[in-house]
Amino acid sequence: MRRETADTANVVQFDSVGVRYEHGPEILQDIDFSLPAGSFHFVTGASGAGKSSILRLIYLAQRPNRGRIALFGRDVGAVRRYEMPALRRRIGVVFQDFRLLDHLSTLDNVALPLRVAGASEDDVRKFVPDLLNWVGLADHLHAKPPTLSGGQKQRVAIARAVIGRPELLLADEPTGNVDDQIAVRLMYLFEELNKLGTTVLIATHNENLVSRLRHPRLRLEHGRLRQD
């Protein structure tokens, strides 16, 4: 897997970024922050504060109206359309709405990033069941998403995002559909991935988890960012 060669490289860099929808006011104003390689951050804020917009900007689902964003040292504004898939493959994303493929089993949903990356079926059979067992889904390997609860779908989505050990992991409210015990276990999974070198950014309103884990926080208030 490709990695930045400089230990001090920023995986994400925002410089004076602003976002508005159509002709409305800016929902994000003069956003400046960086995520050093191997760091772990939370982004917090009230509902509608712009947490999901920050993540969408990073995984190239949205463009800023002004300012500059760099990913893995590259100016996003200079990335050509044909280069985007390769750039996105370096990022794992846990979406709020899961975005699972209903016609695939739990195992096949989680295996998808490995297969896209060209992993062997031996690797799929070795790693995917172990990870699903770890998140408590060993008995649902062949179940399809419509038969799963919201919390189970959440865990499938998380397993899919981390299975390929992405260079950057983005998670949008990843514990919103699970109980506290599972939430802590999932956060431990993110921390273990971080120890292996993955840069982690988690958007959440769960103050209990934020205070318990005590990683640096990016706090959105009224469209502006405050760093704790």
Secondary structure, DSSP 4 states (H G I P E B T S, - for coil): ----SSTT-EEEEEEEEEEESTTS-EEEEEEEEEEETT-EEEEE-STTSSHHHHHHHHTTSS--SEEEEEETTEEGGG--GGGHHHHHTTEEEE-TT----TTS-HHHHHHHHHHHTT--HHHHHHHHHHHHHHTT-GGGTT--GGGS-HHHHHHHHHHHHHTT--SEEEEESTTTTS-HHHHHHHHHHHHHHHHTT-EEEEE---HHHHHHH---EEEEETTEEEE-
